Amino acid sequence: MSIEQKIKALSQELDEHNYKYYVLDQPEISDFEFDMKLKALQELENEYPKFADPHSPTQRVGGVITKNFPTVVHQYRMYSLNNVYEIAELQEWLERVKKDLGETVEFVCELKFDGASISLTYENATLAQAVTRGDGYQGDEITANVKTIKSIPLKLKDAEANEIFARGEIILTHEAFHKINQEREELGLETFMNPRNTASGSLKLQDSAEVAKRELSAFIYGIYGKNLPFDNQWAMLQTARKWGFKIPNSAKLCLAEQEIFNFIAFWDKQRHDLNYEIDGVVIKVNQFFQQNELGYTAKSPRWAIAYKFKAEQAKTRLNEVSYQVGRTGAVTPVANLEPVLLAGTTVKRASLHNADIIKNLKICLGDMVYVEKGGEIIPKIVGVSLEDRPANAQAVEFTKTCPACATPLVRTEGEAVHYCPNEDGCPPQIKGKIEHFVSRKAMDMESIGSETIAQLYEVGLVQKISDLYHLQVEDLLPLERMAQKSAENIINAIEKSKKIPFEKVLYGLGIRFVGETVAKKLVEAFPNLKLLQNAKPEELEEVDTVGTRISKSVVDYFSQKKHMEMLEDLMNQGLQFEAAEKELTSNKFENQTFLFTGKLAEFTRDEAKQLVEENGGKIASSVTKNLNFLIVGEKAGSKLKKAQDLGSVQILTELEFLELLK
């Protein structure tokens, strides 16, 4: 056997032992024997580096130093899940799904792991890239660190697709967590608070050898790509396991609602016996064509939901209530508490949300209150211990004026939040709007942080977002901790932002209720600023996802002289206020709307959308009297019935749609 063959054979043997130990939990050799074989492979690779494989088992030990983690755009967006906390809420969701689909639905129940989300890219069955969740659109590339996680395969077994995107959760077992803390105690270091934060922090360590010492694990729950050999969630989990991913045996295919409720009840009790943290159960529609039928909201899939187990509670004293002002002028009450340990972290502050919550809680200063983590993230007060209330306790009264500028607060009928209307004279609002404008999702001026914005505001250089474009390097140099290079970076970032597309500029303006998705939809419908600012409410409301509240907010924004003057300034500075024209194959679908339903065989939904838009048409989100064509695939459900009932919608098969296209 040649040296190259020997290295290859030893690598394959170690990969197999690694898979049996870390994925199947069925080791066939001792740790000592494994270490000896690994050492032998290392020595061979060091002696004959030309035969070393970058995905060799020896790479698991780490050693790569990463100073900066590049930002990478996700090819498939990483959505977040909507949460429910009561069985009644879950039942409502199940009924809604069945009603929307109008047919039999299977569900898959999986444990909701409490860790750090990860996206893994495999090219020709080999791990090519690992990226953190980030904001769902893009994350940090941490491939060197992820290669040290032994339950993540560096090479897939018998994978049948050229490019595979695996989604999962990086976790730290209780055993590994206690081992880390024991070592830190012996070294006299501060111990970590909980496994979840430790796992997340470990992924961003600069030395991958240190990551390897943390003994992280990973569970996979989703795989994306083209021409995949499965068409439902349950089959995907089985295939992923066959390919070498670690998939817990706890997942269950459920054909009846009661099976889902039994699964939740079982794991609510048994979760404390697991060697890792879970905080709930994820329920997913099984068939992919039904998932596509249900689609997504701006943030979450409509075909999946997370049932969260009841959060941990702690009891502590309310010392004071302070108020925060957001960029939109919303005023939020914050409870300042006696520090208390809750779900692994020390809590000193908790949200009281709004005046109604304070009124309903009947809360007083000095009360002993019950605090829990809403969704295990944001602490909130959920109750008051009346028997502990001090004599002559003073009831908390919601402030009537803005804590930052003393302007009387306003509250719109039907809304729970109080607002400060002084948007152009209230410092937190002004600074908040500028921070929003320069953020990554908007103008992406990464050189400008909140501290710099605060400085620019305090010295009077920037009082509104358009002032940024009048800054010069010499204006910045007198600022505290500002060097020549930093000042140049800021000016370069501002200049570079002039190329940011119209929909991001619109989002960056911070118009109330206009988020990323709404901004994009508005720009598609009104491709330049003049068209948008002249749009009537009824025209705006014809845009998908835009209702009365959003249209009123947009019209109000453009009706204000100060906003129009600022926009004119931004336009003169060269910002993009017109959408780039899309190249069309034809305009044969101009003024026509299409909707696809059922399991498509001739093309994917993304391909269908592309075909429509390339020929001048638009994709609708639901069946209405304004819909022109409904294209139906196999097992079409409620959308087909609604279109038939309306009678005005033309119903086509996929082949008829392709004929129409020709």
C-alpha positions as CSV (number, residue, x, y, z in Angstrom):
1,M,0.0,0.0,0.0
2,S,1.4,3.4,-1.0
3,I,1.7,6.3,1.5
4,E,-1.2,8.1,-0.2
5,Q,-3.4,5.0,0.0
6,K,-2.4,4.5,3.7
7,I,-3.3,8.1,4.6
8,K,-6.6,7.8,2.8
9,A,-7.5,4.4,4.4
10,L,-6.6,5.7,7.9
11,S,-8.7,8.8,7.3
12,Q,-11.7,6.8,6.3
13,E,-11.3,4.5,9.3
14,L,-11.1,7.4,11.7
15,D,-14.1,9.1,10.0
16,E,-16.1,5.9,10.5
17,H,-15.1,5.6,14.2
18,N,-15.9,9.3,14.7
19,Y,-19.4,8.8,13.2
20,K,-20.1,5.8,15.4
21,Y,-19.0,7.5,18.5
22,Y,-20.4,11.0,18.2
23,V,-23.4,10.5,15.9
24,L,-24.6,6.9,16.7
25,D,-23.3,6.8,20.3
26,Q,-22.0,3.3,19.4
27,P,-18.1,3.3,19.9
28,E,-16.3,0.3,18.6
29,I,-12.8,1.1,19.9
30,S,-11.4,2.8,23.1
31,D,-10.5,6.5,23.3
32,F,-6.9,5.4,23.6
33,E,-7.0,3.4,20.4
34,F,-8.6,6.2,18.5
35,D,-6.0,8.7,19.8
36,M,-3.2,6.4,18.7
37,K,-4.6,6.1,15.2
38,L,-5.2,9.9,15.0
39,K,-1.6,10.5,16.1
40,A,-0.3,8.1,13.4
41,L,-2.3,9.9,10.8
42,Q,-1.0,13.3,12.0
43,E,2.6,12.0,11.7
44,L,2.0,10.8,8.2
45,E,0.4,14.0,7.1
46,N,3.3,16.0,8.6
47,E,5.8,13.9,6.8
48,Y,3.9,13.8,3.5
49,P,1.9,17.1,3.4
50,K,1.1,16.8,-0.3
51,F,-1.2,13.9,0.6
52,A,-2.9,15.6,3.5
53,D,-6.7,16.3,3.0
54,P,-8.0,19.6,4.3
55,H,-11.0,17.6,5.6
56,S,-8.9,15.0,7.3
57,P,-10.0,13.9,10.9
58,T,-6.8,15.6,12.1
59,Q,-8.5,19.0,11.4
60,R,-10.8,18.4,14.3
61,V,-8.2,19.5,16.8
62,G,-8.2,23.1,15.4
63,G,-5.3,25.4,15.5
64,V,-6.5,28.0,12.9
65,I,-6.5,31.6,14.2
66,T,-9.3,33.8,12.8
67,K,-9.0,37.5,13.7
68,N,-12.1,38.6,11.7
69,F,-15.2,36.6,10.7
70,P,-16.3,37.6,7.2
71,T,-20.0,38.3,6.7
72,V,-21.7,35.9,4.3
73,V,-25.2,36.1,2.8
74,H,-27.4,33.1,3.3
75,Q,-28.5,31.5,0.0
76,Y,-31.6,30.3,1.9
77,R,-32.9,32.8,4.5
78,M,-32.9,31.6,8.1
79,Y,-36.3,32.5,9.4
80,S,-37.3,32.6,13.1
81,L,-40.3,30.7,14.5
82,N,-43.4,32.1,16.0
83,N,-44.0,30.9,19.6
84,V,-47.0,29.8,21.5
85,Y,-47.1,29.1,25.2
86,E,-50.6,27.5,25.7
87,I,-52.1,24.4,24.2
88,A,-55.2,26.5,23.3
89,E,-52.9,28.7,21.1
90,L,-51.4,25.7,19.5
91,Q,-54.9,24.3,18.7
92,E,-55.8,27.6,17.0
93,W,-52.7,27.3,14.9
94,L,-53.4,23.7,13.9
95,E,-57.0,24.6,13.0
96,R,-55.8,27.5,10.9
97,V,-53.3,25.4,9.0
98,K,-55.9,22.7,8.3
99,K,-58.4,25.3,7.2
100,D,-55.9,27.1,4.9
101,L,-54.8,23.8,3.2
102,G,-58.3,22.3,3.1
103,E,-56.9,18.8,3.2
104,T,-55.4,16.1,5.4
105,V,-52.2,17.3,7.1
106,E,-49.3,15.4,8.7
107,F,-47.1,17.0,11.3
108,V,-43.6,16.3,12.6
109,C,-42.7,17.1,16.2
110,E,-39.1,17.8,17.1
111,L,-37.4,19.0,20.2
112,K,-36.5,22.7,20.3
113,F,-32.8,22.8,21.1
114,D,-31.5,25.7,23.2
115,G,-28.3,26.6,21.4
116,A,-26.8,28.6,18.6
117,S,-28.2,28.3,15.0
118,I,-25.8,27.3,12.2
119,S,-26.0,27.0,8.4
120,L,-23.6,24.4,6.8
121,T,-22.8,24.3,3.1
122,Y,-21.6,21.1,1.5
123,E,-20.2,21.1,-2.0
124,N,-19.9,17.6,-3.6
125,A,-20.6,16.1,-0.1
126,T,-17.7,18.0,1.5
127,L,-18.1,20.7,4.2
128,A,-17.3,24.0,2.4
129,Q,-18.6,26.7,4.7
130,A,-20.3,27.3,8.1
131,V,-22.2,30.5,8.8
132,T,-23.9,31.8,12.0
133,R,-27.6,32.7,11.8
134,G,-26.8,36.5,12.1
135,D,-29.9,38.5,11.2
136,G,-31.4,35.7,9.1
137,Y,-30.2,37.3,5.9
138,Q,-26.5,37.1,6.5
139,G,-24.2,35.8,9.2
140,D,-20.5,35.3,10.2
141,E,-18.4,32.7,8.5
142,I,-16.9,30.4,11.2
143,T,-15.9,27.3,9.2
144,A,-12.6,26.7,10.9
145,N,-14.3,26.6,14.3
146,V,-17.2,24.4,13.2
147,K,-14.7,21.8,11.7
148,T,-13.7,21.0,15.3
149,I,-17.3,19.9,16.2
150,K,-17.1,16.1,15.9
151,S,-20.8,15.5,15.4
152,I,-20.7,17.6,12.2
153,P,-19.5,15.5,9.3
154,L,-16.7,16.9,7.2
155,K,-17.8,14.6,4.4
156,L,-21.3,13.2,3.8
157,K,-21.9,9.5,3.3
158,D,-23.6,8.8,-0.1
159,A,-25.1,12.2,-0.4
160,E,-27.0,12.6,-3.7
161,A,-26.9,16.4,-4.4
162,N,-24.0,18.6,-5.5
163,E,-24.8,21.4,-3.1
164,I,-26.5,20.9,0.2
165,F,-27.4,23.5,2.9
166,A,-27.9,22.0,6.3
167,R,-29.5,23.9,9.2
168,G,-29.0,23.0,12.8
169,E,-28.3,24.0,16.4
170,I,-24.9,24.0,18.1
171,I,-25.3,23.0,21.7
172,L,-23.2,22.2,24.7
173,T,-24.1,19.1,26.7
174,H,-24.5,19.4,30.5
175,E,-21.5,17.1,30.8
176,A,-19.3,19.3,28.6
177,F,-20.5,22.5,30.3
178,H,-19.7,21.2,33.8
179,K,-16.3,20.0,32.6
180,I,-15.5,23.5,31.3
181,N,-16.6,25.2,34.5
182,Q,-14.7,22.7,36.7
183,E,-11.5,23.5,34.7
184,R,-12.2,27.3,35.0
185,E,-12.7,26.9,38.8
186,E,-9.3,25.1,39.1
187,L,-7.7,28.0,37.2
188,G,-9.3,30.6,39.4
189,L,-11.4,31.9,36.4
190,E,-15.0,33.1,36.6
191,T,-17.4,30.2,35.6
192,F,-19.9,30.5,32.8
193,M,-23.6,31.0,33.5
194,N,-25.4,28.6,31.1
195,P,-24.7,26.2,28.3
196,R,-26.5,28.2,25.6
197,N,-24.5,31.4,26.0
198,T,-21.3,29.4,26.3
199,A,-22.0,27.5,23.1
200,S,-22.8,30.7,21.2
201,G,-19.6,32.5,22.6
202,S,-17.4,29.5,21.8
203,L,-18.3,29.7,18.1
204,K,-16.6,33.1,17.9
205,L,-13.4,32.3,19.6
206,Q,-10.4,33.3,17.5
207,D,-8.4,30.1,18.1
208,S,-10.1,27.0,16.7
209,A,-8.0,24.8,19.0
210,E,-9.8,26.5,22.0
211,V,-13.1,25.8,20.3
212,A,-12.1,22.1,20.0
213,K,-11.6,22.0,23.8
214,R,-15.2,23.1,24.4
215,E,-16.5,19.7,23.0
216,L,-19.5,21.3,21.3
217,S,-22.2,19.2,19.6
218,A,-24.7,19.8,16.8
219,F,-28.1,18.6,15.8
220,I,-29.5,19.1,12.3
221,Y,-33.2,19.9,11.7
222,G,-33.4,21.1,8.1
223,I,-31.7,20.5,4.7
224,Y,-32.2,22.8,1.6
225,G,-31.0,22.6,-2.0
226,K,-32.0,21.5,-5.4
227,N,-33.0,18.0,-6.6
228,L,-33.0,16.6,-3.1
229,P,-34.1,12.9,-2.7
230,F,-37.0,13.6,-0.3
231,D,-40.2,15.7,-0.4
232,N,-41.2,15.9,3.3
233,Q,-39.7,16.7,6.7
234,W,-39.8,13.1,8.1
235,A,-38.0,11.6,5.1
236,M,-35.5,14.5,5.3
237,L,-34.6,13.6,8.9
238,Q,-34.1,9.9,7.9
239,T,-31.9,10.9,4.9
240,A,-29.9,13.4,7.0
241,R,-29.1,10.6,9.5
242,K,-28.0,8.3,6.7
243,W,-25.7,11.0,5.3
244,G,-23.9,11.2,8.7
245,F,-25.7,14.1,10.5
246,K,-26.6,13.7,14.2
247,I,-30.4,13.5,14.3
248,P,-32.1,12.7,17.7
249,N,-34.4,9.7,17.8
250,S,-37.0,11.8,19.7
251,A,-38.7,13.3,16.5
252,K,-42.2,11.9,15.8
253,L,-44.5,11.8,12.8
254,C,-48.0,12.7,14.0
255,L,-51.2,11.9,12.2
256,A,-53.5,13.2,14.9
257,E,-53.6,16.3,17.1
258,Q,-53.6,14.2,20.3
259,E,-50.3,12.7,19.3
260,I,-48.8,16.2,19.2
261,F,-50.2,17.0,22.6
262,N,-48.9,13.7,24.0
263,F,-45.5,14.5,22.6
264,I,-45.4,17.9,24.3
265,A,-46.6,16.5,27.6
266,F,-44.0,13.7,27.6
267,W,-41.1,16.0,26.9
268,D,-42.2,18.7,29.3
269,K,-41.6,16.2,32.0
270,Q,-38.7,14.3,30.5
271,R,-36.6,17.3,29.3
272,H,-34.8,17.5,32.7
273,D,-33.4,14.0,32.0
274,L,-31.7,15.0,28.8
275,N,-28.0,15.7,28.6
276,Y,-28.7,19.1,26.9
277,E,-31.1,22.0,27.2
278,I,-34.4,22.2,25.3
279,D,-36.9,25.0,25.7
280,G,-39.9,23.6,23.8
281,V,-41.2,21.5,20.9
282,V,-41.2,22.5,17.2
283,I,-44.3,21.4,15.2
284,K,-43.9,21.4,11.4
285,V,-46.2,20.5,8.5
286,N,-44.6,17.4,7.1
287,Q,-45.1,17.6,3.3
288,F,-43.0,20.2,1.5
289,F,-45.6,21.1,-1.1
290,Q,-48.0,22.0,1.8
291,Q,-45.2,24.1,3.4
292,N,-44.9,25.9,0.1
293,E,-48.6,26.4,-0.1
294,L,-48.7,28.0,3.4
295,G,-45.6,30.1,2.7
296,Y,-44.0,32.7,5.0
297,T,-44.7,35.9,6.9
298,A,-42.1,38.6,6.9
299,K,-40.2,36.8,9.7
300,S,-41.5,33.3,10.1
301,P,-42.8,30.2,8.2
302,R,-46.5,29.7,8.4
303,W,-46.0,26.0,8.3
304,A,-44.1,25.7,11.6
305,I,-44.5,26.9,15.2
306,A,-42.7,26.5,18.5
307,Y,-44.5,25.5,21.6
308,K,-42.4,26.9,24.4
309,F,-42.4,25.2,27.8
310,K,-43.3,27.4,30.8
311,A,-40.5,29.8,31.6
312,E,-38.6,29.8,34.9
313,Q,-39.8,32.3,37.4
314,A,-38.0,34.2,40.2
315,K,-39.3,36.5,43.0
316,T,-37.6,39.8,43.7
317,R,-38.2,43.4,44.8
318,L,-39.2,46.3,42.5
319,N,-37.1,49.3,43.4
320,E,-38.0,51.8,40.7
321,V,-39.6,52.3,37.3
322,S,-37.7,54.2,34.7
323,Y,-38.7,54.9,31.0
324,Q,-36.9,54.4,27.7
325,V,-37.7,56.3,24.5
326,G,-37.3,54.5,21.2
327,R,-36.5,55.9,17.7
328,T,-40.2,56.0,16.8
329,G,-41.0,57.9,20.1
330,A,-42.5,54.8,21.8
331,V,-42.1,55.1,25.6
332,T,-41.4,51.8,27.4
333,P,-41.5,51.5,31.2
334,V,-38.6,49.5,32.7
335,A,-38.6,47.9,36.1
336,N,-35.4,48.2,38.1
337,L,-35.1,45.2,40.4
338,E,-33.1,43.7,43.2
339,P,-30.7,41.5,41.2
340,V,-31.9,37.9,41.0
341,L,-30.7,34.7,39.3
342,L,-33.1,33.5,36.6
343,A,-32.6,30.8,34.0
344,G,-28.8,31.0,34.4
345,T,-28.4,34.8,34.2
346,T,-28.6,37.7,36.7
347,V,-31.6,39.9,36.1
348,K,-31.6,43.5,37.2
349,R,-34.2,45.0,34.9
350,A,-37.4,43.8,33.3
351,S,-39.9,45.2,30.8
352,L,-43.3,46.4,31.9
353,H,-44.3,47.0,28.3
354,N,-46.9,49.7,28.5
355,A,-49.4,51.6,30.7
356,D,-52.1,48.9,30.4
357,I,-49.7,46.2,31.8
358,I,-48.9,48.4,34.8
359,K,-52.6,49.1,35.4
360,N,-53.5,45.4,35.2
361,L,-50.7,44.3,37.5
362,K,-51.7,47.1,40.0
363,I,-48.0,47.3,40.8
364,C,-46.5,49.4,43.6
365,L,-42.9,50.5,44.3
366,G,-41.3,48.2,46.8
367,D,-43.5,45.2,45.7
368,M,-42.1,41.7,45.6
369,V,-42.7,40.7,42.0
370,Y,-42.5,37.5,39.9
371,V,-40.2,37.8,37.0
372,E,-39.8,35.3,34.1
373,K,-38.1,35.4,30.7
374,G,-40.5,35.9,27.9
375,G,-39.5,33.4,25.3
376,E,-36.5,32.7,27.5
377,I,-34.9,36.0,26.3
378,I,-36.4,39.2,27.6
379,P,-37.2,39.3,31.3
380,K,-40.7,40.5,32.2
381,I,-42.9,41.0,35.3
382,V,-45.8,38.6,35.3
383,G,-47.3,39.0,38.8
384,V,-47.2,40.7,42.2
385,S,-47.0,39.0,45.6
386,L,-49.7,41.0,47.4
387,E,-49.0,39.5,50.8
388,D,-45.5,41.0,50.7
389,R,-46.7,44.5,49.8
390,P,-45.2,47.1,52.2
391,A,-47.6,49.4,54.2
392,N,-48.5,52.7,52.4
393,A,-47.0,51.4,49.1
394,Q,-47.1,53.9,46.3
395,A,-48.8,52.8,43.1
396,V,-46.8,53.1,39.9
397,E,-48.3,55.8,37.7
398,F,-47.3,55.8,34.0
399,T,-45.5,59.0,33.1
400,K,-47.5,61.7,31.4
401,T,-44.5,63.4,29.8
402,C,-41.5,62.3,27.8
403,P,-38.6,61.4,30.2
404,A,-36.1,62.8,27.6
405,C,-37.7,66.1,26.5
406,A,-40.7,66.6,28.9
407,T,-43.2,66.8,25.9
408,P,-46.7,65.6,26.9
409,L,-47.2,62.0,25.6
410,V,-49.9,60.9,23.2
411,R,-51.7,57.6,22.7
412,T,-53.5,56.7,19.5
413,E,-56.9,55.1,20.0
414,G,-56.6,51.3,19.6
415,E,-52.9,51.3,20.4
416,A,-51.3,50.2,23.8
417,V,-48.2,52.4,23.5
418,H,-47.7,56.0,24.5
419,Y,-45.6,58.2,22.1
420,C,-43.6,61.3,22.4
421,P,-44.7,63.4,19.4
422,N,-41.5,65.6,19.5
423,E,-39.7,63.6,16.9
424,D,-37.4,66.4,15.7
425,G,-36.5,67.7,19.2
426,C,-36.3,64.6,21.4
427,P,-32.7,63.4,21.6
428,P,-33.3,59.6,21.9
429,Q,-35.6,59.7,18.9
430,I,-33.2,61.7,16.8
431,K,-30.2,59.5,17.7
432,G,-32.3,56.3,17.3
433,K,-33.4,57.4,13.8
434,I,-29.8,58.0,12.8
435,E,-28.7,54.6,14.2
436,H,-31.5,52.9,12.3
437,F,-30.5,54.7,9.1
438,V,-26.8,53.6,9.3
439,S,-27.6,50.0,10.4
440,R,-26.6,47.0,8.3
441,K,-30.1,46.3,7.0
442,A,-30.4,49.9,5.8
443,M,-27.5,52.0,4.7
444,D,-24.8,49.6,6.1
445,M,-22.4,52.2,7.4
446,E,-20.5,49.8,9.6
447,S,-17.9,52.4,10.6
448,I,-20.5,54.5,12.5
449,G,-21.6,53.1,15.8
450,S,-24.0,54.4,18.5
451,E,-21.2,56.1,20.4
452,T,-20.1,58.0,17.4
453,I,-23.7,59.0,16.6
454,A,-24.1,60.3,20.1
455,Q,-20.9,62.4,19.8
456,L,-22.0,63.8,16.4
457,Y,-25.3,64.7,17.9
458,E,-24.0,66.2,21.1
459,V,-21.6,68.5,19.3
460,G,-24.3,69.6,16.8
461,L,-22.8,68.1,13.7
462,V,-25.7,65.7,12.9
463,Q,-29.3,66.6,13.9
464,K,-31.0,64.6,11.2
465,I,-29.9,61.8,8.8
466,S,-29.3,64.1,5.9
467,D,-26.6,65.9,7.9
468,L,-24.4,62.8,7.6
469,Y,-23.8,63.6,4.0
470,H,-22.4,67.1,4.8
471,L,-19.7,65.8,7.1
472,Q,-16.0,66.2,6.2
473,V,-12.9,64.4,7.7
474,E,-11.9,67.6,9.5
475,D,-15.3,67.8,11.2
476,L,-14.7,64.5,12.8
477,L,-11.0,64.8,14.0
478,P,-11.8,66.9,17.1
479,L,-14.1,64.2,18.4
480,E,-12.9,62.1,21.4
481,R,-11.0,58.9,20.4
482,M,-11.2,59.8,16.7
483,A,-8.0,59.3,14.6
484,Q,-7.4,60.2,11.0
485,K,-8.0,56.6,9.7
486,S,-11.3,56.3,11.7
487,A,-12.5,59.6,10.3
488,E,-11.7,58.6,6.8
489,N,-13.4,55.2,7.2
490,I,-16.6,57.0,8.3
491,I,-16.6,59.4,5.4
492,N,-15.9,56.5,3.0
493,A,-18.8,54.5,4.5
494,I,-21.1,57.5,4.0
495,E,-20.0,57.9,0.4
496,K,-20.3,54.2,-0.3
497,S,-23.9,54.3,1.0
498,K,-25.0,56.4,-1.9
499,K,-25.1,53.3,-4.0
500,I,-27.5,51.5,-1.6
501,P,-30.7,50.6,-3.5
502,F,-34.0,52.5,-3.1
503,E,-35.8,49.8,-1.0
504,K,-33.0,50.0,1.7
505,V,-33.0,53.8,1.6
506,L,-36.8,53.7,2.1
507,Y,-36.4,51.3,5.0
508,G,-33.6,53.4,6.5
509,L,-35.9,56.5,6.6
510,G,-37.6,54.9,9.6
511,I,-41.2,55.5,8.5
512,R,-43.4,54.0,11.1
513,F,-44.6,50.5,10.3
514,V,-42.4,50.3,7.2
515,G,-40.1,47.4,7.8
516,E,-37.8,45.7,5.3
517,T,-40.5,43.6,3.6
518,V,-43.0,46.5,3.4
519,A,-40.3,48.8,1.9
520,K,-39.4,46.2,-0.7
521,K,-43.1,45.7,-1.7
522,L,-43.6,49.5,-1.9
523,V,-40.6,50.0,-4.1
524,E,-41.8,47.2,-6.4
525,A,-45.2,48.9,-6.7
526,F,-43.8,52.5,-6.8
527,P,-40.3,52.3,-8.3
528,N,-39.3,56.0,-7.7
529,L,-39.8,58.5,-4.9
530,K,-42.1,60.8,-6.8
531,L,-44.6,58.0,-7.5
532,L,-44.5,56.8,-3.9
533,Q,-44.9,60.3,-2.3
534,N,-47.9,61.0,-4.6
535,A,-49.6,57.7,-4.0
536,K,-53.1,57.8,-2.5
537,P,-54.0,55.7,0.5
538,E,-56.2,53.4,-1.7
539,E,-53.3,52.9,-4.1
540,L,-50.9,52.0,-1.3
541,E,-53.4,49.5,0.1
542,E,-53.5,47.6,-3.1
543,V,-49.9,46.6,-2.4
544,D,-49.4,43.1,-0.8
545,T,-49.0,43.4,3.1
546,V,-50.0,47.1,3.1
547,G,-53.1,47.9,5.2
548,T,-54.8,51.1,6.4
549,R,-52.3,51.6,9.3
550,I,-49.3,51.4,7.0
551,S,-50.8,53.5,4.2
552,K,-51.8,56.3,6.7
553,S,-48.2,56.3,8.1
554,V,-46.7,56.6,4.7
555,V,-49.0,59.4,3.6
556,D,-48.5,61.3,6.9
557,Y,-44.7,61.0,6.5
558,F,-44.7,62.5,3.0
559,S,-47.2,65.2,3.9
560,Q,-44.7,66.9,6.3
561,K,-42.6,69.7,4.8
562,K,-39.5,69.0,7.0
563,H,-39.4,65.4,5.6
564,M,-39.7,66.6,2.0
565,E,-36.9,69.1,2.5
566,M,-34.7,66.4,4.0
567,L,-35.5,64.0,1.2
568,E,-34.6,66.7,-1.4
569,D,-31.3,67.2,0.4
570,L,-30.6,63.4,0.3
571,M,-31.5,63.3,-3.4
572,N,-29.1,66.2,-4.1
573,Q,-26.4,64.2,-2.3
574,G,-26.8,61.4,-4.7
575,L,-28.8,58.7,-2.8
576,Q,-30.8,56.2,-4.8
577,F,-34.5,57.1,-4.9
578,E,-35.3,55.0,-8.0
579,A,-35.4,51.3,-8.3
580,A,-33.0,49.7,-10.8
581,E,-35.0,48.5,-13.8
582,K,-35.4,44.8,-14.1
583,E,-34.6,43.3,-17.5
584,L,-37.7,41.6,-18.8
585,T,-37.9,38.7,-21.2
586,S,-41.2,40.1,-22.4
587,N,-44.1,42.2,-21.2
588,K,-46.8,39.6,-22.1
589,F,-47.9,39.3,-18.4
590,E,-48.0,43.1,-17.8
591,N,-50.8,44.0,-15.4
592,Q,-51.5,40.3,-14.8
593,T,-51.4,38.6,-11.4
594,F,-50.6,34.9,-10.8
595,L,-50.7,32.6,-7.8
596,F,-49.4,29.0,-7.6
597,T,-50.9,26.3,-5.4
598,G,-50.5,22.6,-4.7
599,K,-47.5,20.4,-5.3
600,L,-45.7,21.7,-8.5
601,A,-44.0,19.1,-10.7
602,E,-42.7,21.2,-13.7
603,F,-40.9,23.9,-11.7
604,T,-40.3,25.1,-8.2
605,R,-42.2,28.0,-6.7
606,D,-39.1,30.3,-7.0
607,E,-38.7,29.3,-10.7
608,A,-42.4,30.0,-11.2
609,K,-42.2,33.4,-9.6
610,Q,-39.1,34.2,-11.7
611,L,-41.0,33.2,-14.9
612,V,-43.9,35.5,-14.1
613,E,-41.8,38.5,-13.1
614,E,-39.4,38.1,-16.1
615,N,-42.5,38.5,-18.3
616,G,-43.8,41.6,-16.5
617,G,-46.4,39.9,-14.2
618,K,-46.8,39.9,-10.5
619,I,-47.2,37.2,-7.8
620,A,-50.2,37.5,-5.5
621,S,-50.3,36.2,-2.0
622,S,-54.0,35.1,-1.8
623,V,-57.0,34.4,-4.0
624,T,-59.0,37.6,-4.4
625,K,-61.2,39.1,-7.1
626,N,-58.1,40.9,-8.4
627,L,-56.3,37.6,-9.2
628,N,-56.1,36.8,-12.9
629,F,-54.6,33.3,-12.9
630,L,-54.4,30.4,-10.4
631,I,-52.0,27.7,-11.5
632,V,-52.7,24.4,-9.7
633,G,-50.4,21.5,-9.0
634,E,-51.2,18.1,-7.4
635,K,-53.4,18.1,-4.3
636,A,-54.5,21.8,-4.6
637,G,-56.6,22.7,-1.6
638,S,-58.6,25.7,-0.3
639,K,-57.1,28.2,-2.8
640,L,-58.5,26.2,-5.7
641,K,-62.0,26.0,-4.1
642,K,-62.0,29.7,-3.4
643,A,-61.0,30.5,-7.0
644,Q,-63.8,28.2,-8.3
645,D,-66.3,29.9,-6.0
646,L,-65.3,33.4,-7.2
647,G,-65.6,32.3,-10.9
648,S,-63.6,35.3,-12.1
649,V,-60.2,33.6,-11.7
650,Q,-58.8,31.7,-14.7
651,I,-57.5,28.3,-13.4
652,L,-54.6,26.6,-15.3
653,T,-52.5,23.5,-14.9
654,E,-48.8,23.8,-15.0
655,L,-48.6,22.8,-18.6
656,E,-51.3,25.2,-19.6
657,F,-49.3,28.0,-17.8
658,L,-46.2,27.0,-19.8
659,E,-48.3,27.1,-23.0
660,L,-49.5,30.6,-22.0
661,L,-45.9,31.6,-21.5
662,K,-45.0,30.4,-25.0
